Amino acid sequence: MKKQILFIQGGGERVHDEWDNKLVAGLAEELGASYEIHYPRMPNEADPSYAAWKDAIAKAIAALSDDPILVGHSIGATILVNALAENPLKRKIAGIFLIATPFIGPGGWPSDDIKPTQNLGAHLPEKTPIFFYHGSADETAPLAHVELYRKAIPHASVRTLDGRDHQLNNDLSEVAAEIIELA
């Protein structure tokens, strides 16, 4: 049976089909035939709503087999990590991989839609490996955001990728290598 991955897209007009699809295709190529990537279109991608995306993510996770791997990009990663903290899953997740993740809260982005979780790391599964990947040349979510996550989720692994942009230059080879290592 193939290992299942759920990839949550970022937000913005046409992101699913014109931007993050490149990340998914590259990840699939790096991982090979042993993995099956689920890439659902999030509702109203041009104007992400925490409640709508949280519900769509919960349904997508529920449809996966045991021990899936969760991957999120940009605001999709932000919504994913906050949704998991707000409503911890009752099933085992093999790993959580968060790419170019904007931080919501003091020092990060303000939001009327997403309420920051106090002690974020304490609300996430301690035994589930959590990885953050952030490019040093990310002009969308500044590098300082991943440092805020490092403090908020001390048990997470943080990877800063030199010279990489918000899309990690469409290169998820480091993500794929750690997914393979995890499996």
C-alpha positions as CSV (number, residue, x, y, z in Angstrom):
1,M,0.0,0.0,0.0
2,K,1.3,3.4,-0.9
3,K,2.1,5.9,1.9
4,Q,-0.5,8.7,1.7
5,I,0.4,12.4,1.8
6,L,-2.1,15.3,2.1
7,F,-0.7,18.5,0.5
8,I,-2.6,21.7,1.6
9,Q,-2.1,24.5,-0.9
10,G,-1.4,28.1,-0.2
11,G,-3.9,30.9,-0.7
12,G,-4.3,33.3,-3.6
13,E,-5.9,33.5,-6.9
14,R,-5.1,30.4,-9.1
15,V,-2.6,29.1,-6.6
16,H,-3.8,25.5,-6.8
17,D,-3.4,25.2,-10.6
18,E,-0.6,27.7,-11.3
19,W,1.7,27.8,-8.3
20,D,1.5,25.0,-5.8
21,N,0.8,22.4,-8.4
22,K,4.5,22.7,-9.3
23,L,5.4,22.0,-5.6
24,V,3.2,18.9,-5.7
25,A,4.6,17.6,-9.0
26,G,8.2,18.1,-7.8
27,L,7.5,16.4,-4.5
28,A,5.8,13.5,-6.3
29,E,8.8,13.1,-8.6
30,E,11.2,13.2,-5.7
31,L,9.2,10.6,-3.7
32,G,8.5,8.1,-6.4
33,A,5.8,5.5,-6.8
34,S,5.7,4.5,-3.2
35,Y,3.8,7.6,-2.3
36,E,0.3,8.9,-3.2
37,I,-0.2,12.6,-2.9
38,H,-3.7,14.0,-2.3
39,Y,-4.0,17.6,-3.4
40,P,-7.5,18.9,-2.7
41,R,-8.6,22.3,-3.9
42,M,-9.3,24.5,-0.9
43,P,-12.5,26.5,-0.9
44,N,-12.3,30.1,-2.2
45,E,-8.5,29.9,-2.5
46,A,-8.3,33.6,-3.5
47,D,-9.7,34.6,-0.1
48,P,-8.9,31.8,2.5
49,S,-11.3,31.5,5.4
50,Y,-9.9,29.7,8.5
51,A,-13.3,28.0,9.2
52,A,-13.9,26.8,5.7
53,W,-10.3,25.6,5.1
54,K,-10.2,23.9,8.6
55,D,-13.3,21.9,7.7
56,A,-12.0,21.0,4.3
57,I,-8.7,19.9,5.8
58,A,-10.5,17.8,8.5
59,K,-12.5,16.0,5.8
60,A,-9.4,15.4,3.7
61,I,-7.5,13.9,6.6
62,A,-10.5,11.7,7.6
63,A,-10.4,10.2,4.0
64,L,-6.8,9.1,4.4
65,S,-5.5,5.7,5.5
66,D,-3.5,5.2,8.7
67,D,-0.4,7.2,9.5
68,P,-0.7,9.8,6.7
69,I,1.9,12.6,6.2
70,L,0.6,16.1,6.2
71,V,2.2,18.9,4.1
72,G,1.2,22.5,4.0
73,H,2.4,25.5,2.1
74,S,2.1,29.2,3.1
75,I,-1.3,30.1,4.6
76,G,-2.4,26.5,4.0
77,A,0.4,25.5,6.4
78,T,-0.6,28.2,8.9
79,I,-4.2,27.0,8.9
80,L,-3.2,23.3,9.1
81,V,-1.0,23.8,12.2
82,N,-3.5,26.0,13.9
83,A,-6.4,23.6,13.1
84,L,-4.4,20.7,14.5
85,A,-3.7,22.6,17.7
86,E,-7.3,23.7,18.0
87,N,-8.8,20.2,17.4
88,P,-6.1,17.5,18.0
89,L,-6.6,14.4,15.9
90,K,-7.5,11.2,17.5
91,R,-5.4,9.3,15.0
92,K,-1.7,8.9,14.4
93,I,0.0,11.2,11.9
94,A,3.4,10.1,10.6
95,G,4.7,13.6,10.2
96,I,3.8,17.2,9.6
97,F,5.8,19.3,7.1
98,L,5.2,23.0,6.9
99,I,6.6,25.1,4.1
100,A,7.0,29.0,4.1
101,T,4.5,29.2,6.9
102,P,3.4,32.7,8.0
103,F,3.1,33.1,11.7
104,I,-0.1,34.6,13.1
105,G,0.3,36.5,16.3
106,P,2.7,38.9,18.0
107,G,5.7,39.5,15.7
108,G,3.9,37.8,12.8
109,W,0.9,38.6,10.7
110,P,-2.3,40.0,12.2
111,S,-5.5,38.2,11.5
112,D,-9.1,38.7,12.4
113,D,-9.8,35.2,11.1
114,I,-7.2,33.0,12.8
115,K,-6.9,33.4,16.5
116,P,-3.4,32.5,17.7
117,T,-3.2,29.5,20.0
118,Q,-1.4,30.2,23.3
119,N,1.4,27.6,23.9
120,L,0.9,26.3,20.3
121,G,3.5,23.5,20.7
122,A,1.7,22.1,23.8
123,H,-1.4,21.6,21.7
124,L,0.3,19.6,19.0
125,P,1.2,15.9,19.2
126,E,4.6,15.8,20.9
127,K,5.5,12.4,19.4
128,T,4.6,13.4,15.8
129,P,7.7,14.8,14.0
130,I,7.0,18.4,12.9
131,F,9.3,20.1,10.3
132,F,9.4,23.7,9.1
133,Y,11.1,24.8,5.8
134,H,11.6,28.4,5.1
135,G,13.6,30.2,2.4
136,S,16.0,33.0,3.4
137,A,14.8,35.0,0.4
138,D,11.1,34.6,1.1
139,E,9.5,38.0,0.6
140,T,6.0,36.9,1.4
141,A,6.5,35.5,4.9
142,P,9.8,36.9,6.3
143,L,12.3,34.6,7.8
144,A,11.5,35.9,11.2
145,H,8.2,33.9,11.0
146,V,10.0,30.6,11.2
147,E,11.9,31.8,14.2
148,L,8.6,32.6,15.9
149,Y,7.5,29.0,15.2
150,R,10.8,27.7,16.6
151,K,9.9,29.4,19.9
152,A,6.2,28.4,19.8
153,I,6.8,24.7,18.9
154,P,10.2,23.8,20.5
155,H,10.0,20.2,19.6
156,A,9.7,21.0,15.8
157,S,12.7,20.8,13.5
158,V,13.4,24.0,11.6
159,R,15.2,24.1,8.2
160,T,16.3,27.5,6.8
161,L,17.1,27.2,3.1
162,D,19.6,29.7,1.9
163,G,18.5,31.8,-1.1
164,R,15.2,30.1,-1.5
165,D,11.9,32.1,-2.1
166,H,8.4,31.6,-0.9
167,Q,8.0,28.6,-3.2
168,L,11.4,27.3,-2.1
169,N,12.3,27.9,-5.8
170,N,9.9,25.0,-6.6
171,D,12.4,22.6,-5.1
172,L,11.1,20.3,-2.3
173,S,14.0,17.9,-2.4
174,E,14.8,18.5,1.3
175,V,11.2,17.9,2.2
176,A,11.1,14.7,0.1
177,A,14.4,13.4,1.7
178,E,13.0,13.8,5.2
179,I,9.7,12.3,4.3
180,I,11.5,9.2,2.9
181,E,13.8,9.1,6.0
182,L,10.7,9.3,8.2
183,A,9.1,6.3,6.4
